């Protein structure tokens, strides 16, 4: 671990020539195909931008505007906040009560573990920008999808399907025409799938368009194929959705923004996903050990980024929940990793 200067940057983990920490493993790039060399340099370094979070999720890059530099927003699901990270600036809270606006959390939010610590998933999860640059947010415990207006007010875009409340909106992506795609999981409920508060008996992925909510798919007819991560191809012809454990589906997007012709794209992916400008799909492992797999536009795995696994106390939980491309050239890959926030520079 090489300590680097600058406020907000805690450490930098060298990709290949660093000694593994005692009992742990360093960051590693696994090359499965020569095409990986066009995506990321073999000696690319992983920077640690923050640590000791509870559960980081849903990053989105806010581009430079009006002469002001760009910055990253990301959720800490257990802290119920959206954080703002900017280069050479202390980390700050961008939005309080981002996923739960109630006052009593004694019976809301699913419970999980961050290292040794039991935590509640009560905050926001996925973040995306609409065509007007407004932030669109999945509020898992409020069980809504809402838009943050320029004046700071919140507009609920959806909270129900056919009169029944969502279980816990999770990941989200917005098309250039304003169509909103999101997944709904059980993680907004205490007890998850066994919660007596559950109203929808399935997990699904949905479209919000012109004020209407449309169910596009899910595990209602395919037990175990619950969706989580969701993203669009760069040309917006395809919608990618995870389906259960280590499987990502690809759907054709129709002119009305619904989908058809779903098929298995790659046998990988549990949590958040991203694409680069060439159409490579980046899928995540979700839990530990944190790993990102890079897949060609044809669905061929070309490489993997293995995140460092750390030892010591308090115990870290370095997973891989989601990613966002950022920086002025969009070549910085920001990675939310449960207790950590990382960044690695890419070539495209």
Secondary structure, 3 states (H helix, E strand, C coil): CECCCCCCCCEEECCCCCCCCCCCECCEEEECCHHHHHCCCCCCCEEEEEEEEEEEEEEEEECCECCECCEEEEEECCCCEEEEECCCCCCEEEEECCCCCCCCCCCCCEEEEECCEEEEECCEEEEEECCCCCEEEEECCCCEEEEECCCCCEEEEECEECCEECCCEEEEEECCCCCEEEEECCCCCCCHHHCCCCCCCCCEEEEEECCEEEEEEECCCCCCCCCCCEEECCCCCEEEEECCCCCEEEEEECCCCCEEEEEEEECCCCCCEEECCCCCEEEECECCCCEEEEECCCCCEEEEEECCECCCCCCCCEEEEEEEEECCCCCEEEEEEEEEEEEEECCC
